[in-house]
Structure formats: C-alpha cells, structure tokens
Amino acid sequence: MAIRAMLAVSRNRSLATAVLSRYRFISTLVLAEHEGGSIKASSLSAVEATKSLGEDNSVSILLAGSGPSLREAAQAASCHPYVSQVLLADSDKFTYPLAEPWAKLLHVVHKKGNYSHIVTASDSFGKNILPRAAALLDVSPITDVIEVSGSHLFVRPIYAGNALSTIQYTGSDPCMLTIRSTSFPVASMSAHSKSIAAAIEQVDLSTFSEDDAVGKSKFVKLSSQDTERPDLGNARIVVTGGRGLKSAENFKMIEKLAEKLGAAVGATRAAVDAGFVPNELQVGQTGKIVAPELYMAFGVSGAIQHLAGIRDSKVIVAINKDADAPIFQVADYGIVGDLFEVIPELLEKLPEKK
Ligand SMILES: Cc1cc2nc3c(=O)[nH]c(=O)nc-3n(C[C@H](O)[C@H](O)[C@H](O)COP(=O)(O)OP(=O)(O)OC[C@H]3O[C@@H](n4cnc5c(N)ncnc54)[C@H](O)[C@@H]3O)c2cc1C
C-alpha cells in the first residue's frame, strides 16, 4: 500500500513502472515429477530453487497422472514448507510424461494462475516438457540454472561448463527455468514437513480436448534397470566406466565394485555408444550431471563433455593407464595403471557390503 501511495503522487510514470515491477508479487509454479507416491528428489530441488526468487514467493506445485500414487504424492507435497498450493491434474492423459499433453497442461494451468515463474528440474522429464510449454506461452526459457541471484537474474554454465554466464531475464511473464538439481540440494522430505498442510486443488481439465492429449510422440515402453543401486543423480558415490573397459562383459566389474561401495554406476558416452550399458547411465554434458562425495573413473580419458557432468564432485579418483590422460588434471587422486589389475585388487581388498 505504501509503495502504491508513493507512486500515486509520483508524476514520473516510468519510475512508477520500474518500482512496481521491482516489487511485483512473485508466484511460482513448480512442475514436479512423482514416483511411488513421493516427489522425486530432482523436483524437490526445483522447489528449493524457488526460495531464492524472492521473499513472499507463493509456490504452487503441479502434479499430474492418475491412481493412488498421485494422491499420495500430493499429500507429501502439501506438507512441504515452501508449498502453498498443490495442483492436481488427475487423468490418464498424463500417465506418461509425453511433451505434448504435459506442455498443454502447463499452458492451461498458467492461463488460470498467471504465474511470474515456472520452474522444473533439468532432467529428462523437465527438459522434454518445458521448451514446448515455453513455445506455447511465447517466452524464451532459461535452462540449466545453477544459481538464482534474484527474481530475474540467473547463472548458468556455457561451453560445456567451462564458463559461467549471468543472465538477466527481460522477457514477459512467465519466466521459465530449468534448474540443475545438484546445485540446489535438499534435506530429506521428512525433515521438511510442516504441521498445516497446503491446499490440494484439482485442475479443471474441461478445456482439455482429446486432440490435446494426442501428439506426434507416443509412449512405447519404459525400460529401466531393476536394481537397488542408488539413483545416479543423487548418489553419494559414483563408479564410472569408460571405453577402457572394452566390453559389456568387462563392465560387470564396475557394477560389482559399485555394489561393494553402495555406489551408483555411471558410464561415458563412448561406453554407452559401444553398448556396454544403457544410455540412462551416461554422465556428462549430454547425460546426467552428478555431484557425489566420491567419483571414481575407470578407463575414462576425461573429455570436456564428460567433465561437464562431474565438476561438482567433492573428490575425483581416476584410474587410467595413460599418465597424460586429461582426467588426471581434474582428479584429486589417481592411479596410473591397468584397470584390469586395479579393479580385481579393489574387489578383493574391499570388505563385503553388509
Ligand atoms: C556434443 C557432444 C556431447 C558429448 N557428451 C558426452 C557426455 O555427456 N558424456 C561423455 O562421457 N562423453 C560425451 N561426449 C563424448 C566425449 O567427447 C568423449 O568421446 C567420451 O567422453 C570419451 O569416452 P571415454 O573416456 O570412455 O573414451 P576414450 O576417450 O576412448 O578414453 C578411454 C580411456 O581409457 C584408457 N584405458 C584404456 N585401456 C585401459 C586400461 N586397461 N586400464 C586403464 N585405462 C585404460 C585410455 O588410456 C583412455 O584414456 C560428447 C561428445 C560430443 C561431441
């Protein structure tokens, strides 16, 4: 009110506009992914990132899909301390994260809520949907944000992480962002919970036609590794194998080592392209970005595109038979040696996992 009164007496219209836009109410919509009744860690990082957009930021979280797990996830989201509203799009049109119906959903939800910001994680889910939604809303998204310096000021890596660029968003609302979850770590959800849950509201899908649900892409199948290993994006330890492993059969040594260490398995693009392991394990510029406490690289040369994905690791250990391999320039510890000798020795000396 005080600001408005001050502006009422001001004859300078441009000053009024500038001040008003500076104090403009921030309301953020977080596009979240859920699994097994929980919000995925990467989406919780997206919620975490909204904290730096400004004080008095009202955060709504959008969840879509169908079935009991959606409702469980909504309950969990409603207990998050930063979330003031949970929006639920309950329809089998959103069972699979296909870009067309989900982008249309974001468009519909934004038209009703008129958010200043829309944020999602920079994972395959967010990177698939956000650009299409941005096109529908006629704005230019800012991707891979690693730091939120203000409501419209962001830092993102460029040149495969070799330089950081600070970007001021000057476009119209909504300001759409994908954030790197490794840059916005979160405490566990239970540590976050609040006693009074946020309201859960159903999204009105009456304007959503059958055509909106059918796009150029269609869901074929989901194939993922049935494993108890930690998720690569959030693991404390990552053991990565490169082309130096030479075959899918040899790569099993990396998996055994990861099992003993309770680690996630990663791979270089060369190892993925050679068919040693599936694409979902690729680490790097065009794969997953990791930030573990310990990153172990076996038979990995250290190409810049691979390093772009491991820069935030606390300790990097490299094993390579070539002493001049670039990986040694970023490694904290290294062994110049043959991985076919080093891994069996490690497997022998490390205690069995209890
Ligand atoms: C646009 C673009 C995006 C890319 N994105 C990615 C990405 O996201 N992730 C990624 O990883 N790459 C990416 N790449 C590919 C990248 O440039 C490299 O080609 C790739 O990372 C190399 O993988 P590598 O280290 O396994 O293989 P190589 O470069 O062939 O290195 C193999 C290493 O193994 C060592 N070695 C061999 N045998 C042994 C042994 N017995 N014991 C110990 N060491 C041994 C060798 O000395 C060598 O250093 C991208 C490339 C482009 C152009």
The ligand as an SDF file (V2000), in Angstrom:
LIG
                    3D

 53 58  0  0  0  0  0  0  0  0999 V2000
   28.2800  -32.8360  -28.4130 C   0  0  0  0  0  0  0  0  0  0  0  0
   28.9700  -33.9070  -27.6410 C   0  0  0  0  0  0  0  0  0  0  0  0
   28.4280  -34.2970  -26.4330 C   0  0  0  0  0  0  0  0  0  0  0  0
   29.0660  -35.2830  -25.6840 C   0  0  0  0  0  0  0  0  0  0  0  0
   28.5240  -35.6450  -24.4720 N   0  0  0  0  0  0  0  0  0  0  0  0
   29.1890  -36.5340  -23.7200 C   0  0  0  0  0  0  0  0  0  0  0  0
   28.7010  -36.8810  -22.4280 C   0  0  0  0  0  0  0  0  0  0  0  0
   27.6530  -36.4210  -21.9740 O   0  0  0  0  0  0  0  0  0  0  0  0
   29.4200  -37.7620  -21.7000 N   0  0  0  0  0  0  0  0  0  0  0  0
   30.5880  -38.3180  -22.1540 C   0  0  0  0  0  0  0  0  0  0  0  0
   31.1910  -39.1200  -21.4250 O   0  0  0  0  0  0  0  0  0  0  0  0
   31.0480  -38.0230  -23.3740 N   0  0  0  0  0  0  0  0  0  0  0  0
   30.3750  -37.1530  -24.1720 C   0  0  0  0  0  0  0  0  0  0  0  0
   30.8430  -36.8800  -25.4190 N   0  0  0  0  0  0  0  0  0  0  0  0
   31.9520  -37.7020  -25.9440 C   0  0  0  0  0  0  0  0  0  0  0  0
   33.3200  -37.2480  -25.4630 C   0  0  0  0  0  0  0  0  0  0  0  0
   33.8210  -36.2590  -26.3300 O   0  0  0  0  0  0  0  0  0  0  0  0
   34.3180  -38.4270  -25.4390 C   0  0  0  0  0  0  0  0  0  0  0  0
   34.3540  -39.0080  -26.7220 O   0  0  0  0  0  0  0  0  0  0  0  0
   33.9870  -39.5240  -24.4430 C   0  0  0  0  0  0  0  0  0  0  0  0
   33.7350  -38.9590  -23.1740 O   0  0  0  0  0  0  0  0  0  0  0  0
   35.1420  -40.4930  -24.3530 C   0  0  0  0  0  0  0  0  0  0  0  0
   34.8170  -41.5620  -23.5350 O   0  0  0  0  0  0  0  0  0  0  0  0
   35.9330  -42.4360  -22.8360 P   0  0  0  0  0  0  0  0  0  0  0  0
   36.7560  -41.5810  -21.9420 O   0  0  0  0  0  0  0  0  0  0  0  0
   35.2680  -43.6170  -22.2720 O   0  0  0  0  0  0  0  0  0  0  0  0
   36.7690  -42.9840  -24.0860 O   0  0  0  0  0  0  0  0  0  0  0  0
   38.2270  -42.6170  -24.6050 P   0  0  0  0  0  0  0  0  0  0  0  0
   38.3670  -41.1790  -24.8320 O   0  0  0  0  0  0  0  0  0  0  0  0
   38.4870  -43.5450  -25.7270 O   0  0  0  0  0  0  0  0  0  0  0  0
   39.1630  -42.9780  -23.3830 O   0  0  0  0  0  0  0  0  0  0  0  0
   39.3990  -44.2870  -22.9290 C   0  0  0  0  0  0  0  0  0  0  0  0
   40.4680  -44.1680  -21.8500 C   0  0  0  0  0  0  0  0  0  0  0  0
   40.6680  -45.4510  -21.2830 O   0  0  0  0  0  0  0  0  0  0  0  0
   42.0470  -45.6150  -21.0030 C   0  0  0  0  0  0  0  0  0  0  0  0
   42.3150  -47.0410  -20.9700 N   0  0  0  0  0  0  0  0  0  0  0  0
   42.2310  -47.9280  -21.9830 C   0  0  0  0  0  0  0  0  0  0  0  0
   42.5120  -49.1830  -21.5360 N   0  0  0  0  0  0  0  0  0  0  0  0
   42.7990  -49.0650  -20.2120 C   0  0  0  0  0  0  0  0  0  0  0  0
   43.1600  -49.9840  -19.1990 C   0  0  0  0  0  0  0  0  0  0  0  0
   43.2840  -51.2960  -19.4550 N   0  0  0  0  0  0  0  0  0  0  0  0
   43.3750  -49.5150  -17.9510 N   0  0  0  0  0  0  0  0  0  0  0  0
   43.2530  -48.1910  -17.6470 C   0  0  0  0  0  0  0  0  0  0  0  0
   42.9050  -47.2660  -18.6000 N   0  0  0  0  0  0  0  0  0  0  0  0
   42.6790  -47.7030  -19.8380 C   0  0  0  0  0  0  0  0  0  0  0  0
   42.7480  -44.8900  -22.1470 C   0  0  0  0  0  0  0  0  0  0  0  0
   44.0520  -44.5090  -21.7600 O   0  0  0  0  0  0  0  0  0  0  0  0
   41.8180  -43.7110  -22.3920 C   0  0  0  0  0  0  0  0  0  0  0  0
   42.2460  -42.5700  -21.6510 O   0  0  0  0  0  0  0  0  0  0  0  0
   30.2340  -35.9060  -26.1790 C   0  0  0  0  0  0  0  0  0  0  0  0
   30.7540  -35.5000  -27.3950 C   0  0  0  0  0  0  0  0  0  0  0  0
   30.1380  -34.5150  -28.1130 C   0  0  0  0  0  0  0  0  0  0  0  0
   30.7330  -34.0800  -29.4190 C   0  0  0  0  0  0  0  0  0  0  0  0
  1  2  1  0
  2  3  1  0
  2 52  2  0
  3  4  2  0
  4  5  1  0
  4 50  1  0
  5  6  2  0
  6  7  1  0
  6 13  1  0
  7  8  2  0
  7  9  1  0
  9 10  1  0
 10 11  2  0
 10 12  1  0
 12 13  2  0
 13 14  1  0
 14 15  1  0
 14 50  1  0
 15 16  1  0
 16 17  1  0
 16 18  1  0
 18 19  1  0
 18 20  1  0
 20 21  1  0
 20 22  1  0
 22 23  1  0
 23 24  1  0
 24 25  2  0
 24 26  1  0
 24 27  1  0
 27 28  1  0
 28 29  2  0
 28 30  1  0
 28 31  1  0
 31 32  1  0
 32 33  1  0
 33 34  1  0
 33 48  1  0
 34 35  1  0
 35 36  1  0
 35 46  1  0
 36 37  1  0
 36 45  1  0
 37 38  2  0
 38 39  1  0
 39 40  1  0
 39 45  2  0
 40 41  1  0
 40 42  2  0
 42 43  1  0
 43 44  2  0
 44 45  1  0
 46 47  1  0
 46 48  1  0
 48 49  1  0
 50 51  2  0
 51 52  1  0
 52 53  1  0
M  END
$$$$
